Structures are given as C-alpha cells and as structure tokens.
C-alpha cells in the first residue's frame, strides 16, 4: 500500500515465501506482522478502585484495530485465524484445526503491517471471487477458515525483527504517531536527513540538537539565540522564531 512506512528488507521474506510455494502449491500468500503489544485495560484514577477502566494500546494501532490471529508455530506460522471485528467479543476456531495442528497460538499482540507477498494464484482467486471488496475481511478470512483439505489456500505469517519497522497510516492519529517515529529515527535509514536520491535538489534537512531538523535552502530559517526549540520536529525554510521563545514537542 502507498500509505505504509517501513524500513524492512523484504528479500528474506520473499525467499521464504518462494521456498514454501515450491514445496506446497497451496501456500499462496505471506503476510508481514510486527509485535507491538496487545490492548491493555487500565484505570485512569489509581486512587479510586471503582473508576471505569480505559483501554490503551500501541500508538501504531488504529482505534478500530482489534486484531486476533491464530498461528501454527510448527508450520512456518501458518495463519489459522484472522479476526479483526471490533464489535465481536469472541472468535471462533474450527475444531478440525486442533486435530490437524499440534499447536495453535492465539495472539492479540501483533500488528498487521499490510505488507503482503502474493503468488499469481491470489490474482486468480480474485478473478473467481469478483465480488471481494476487502482483501482482509473477505479474502484472508475466507481462506484461513476453509476446513476441507485440498480446498485450502494457505497463508503464512512472517514476523518482523525488533529493529524492523512497518506501520500503515489509517487516520490522523496514526499519521501523527508514525511521523513522530520518523523524526525519532525509529525508521532509520528512512529519516529526513537521508532522503532518496533526487529529493536533495528540492528538500535537504540537517539534524541538530534536541532532535530538530532544519531545512537547508536559500532564504533559510532563523532561530533567536535566546530561544529554545526542542524536537522531535522540523523547521522549514523562511521560518523565523524570535528571541525569548521556548517551543517543545
């Protein structure tokens, strides 16, 4: 998707996907997930045990993300459950899956990065099921819930390493949180002072103290000597911050 920010090298995931497809023709898709932690219930007022609980989660999750997945860790993390319905308080796993899988891990701590590696068979499925409108809620859900052997389209999950970053922009909240991660250099080498070749002719930033990026351009920017500006943040060209100011993010 064009709204995914990542520094992931997908070459190992593609190689693993091709190797699985060579051994098993029904392994048609690999989805990339990242461990970010589950939703947590907490009380805002610790002095009042009767206070209403509130929910917290990774800032990379959208407010409508309530994903629960089932994986078989002994079968290259084959996906056996994909439930992202925030209105449901339960999920269902067919009993036959427990007979054919020695272990099924039910997890709510994974973020779907919306990066998928697909074989041409996926396009064929969409040609057959032309009424599919959502690849997650329709194609993926229907594929993983198929119980009859021989009709199953197997989907596997590739878990990102802790230093790998991937997130999708869903709304203004995730846009703001991913932007902050970019400025904090969690997505390195995707950072403002290391733009792809060609962009330096239009934009060029230099990182300074306090996580502040200043644009280097004719006309430049000016910050008063008595002012304090702390990032993470960016100061564009032709920006003037007078004396005696204090700006913190």
WOKAKA-V774672 format. One line per field, one symbol per residue. ss: DSSP state (a for helix, b for strand, c for the rest). burial: 1 if it has 9 or more other ideal C-beta (glycine too) atoms within 8 Angstrom, else 0. A space follows every 10 residues. Layout:
ss = ???
burial = ???
This chain:
ss = cccbbbcccc aaaaaaaaaa aaacccbbbb bbbbbccccb bbbccccccc ccbbbbcccc cccccccbbb bbcccccbbb bbbccccccc ccccaaaaaa ccccbbbccb bbbbbbbbca aaaaaaaacc ccccaaaaaa aaaacccccc cccbbbbbbc cccccbbbcc caaaaaaaaa aaaccccccc ccccccccaa acccbbbbaa abbbbccccc cbbccccbbb ccbbbccccb bccccbbbc
burial = 0001111101 0011011001 1000001111 1111110010 0010000000 0000001001 1000101111 1100001111 1111000000 0010001000 1001011001 1110111110 1100110010 0100010111 1111010000 0111111111 0001111110 0011101101 1110001001 1100100000 0000101000 1111100001 1001001011 1011101000 100010100
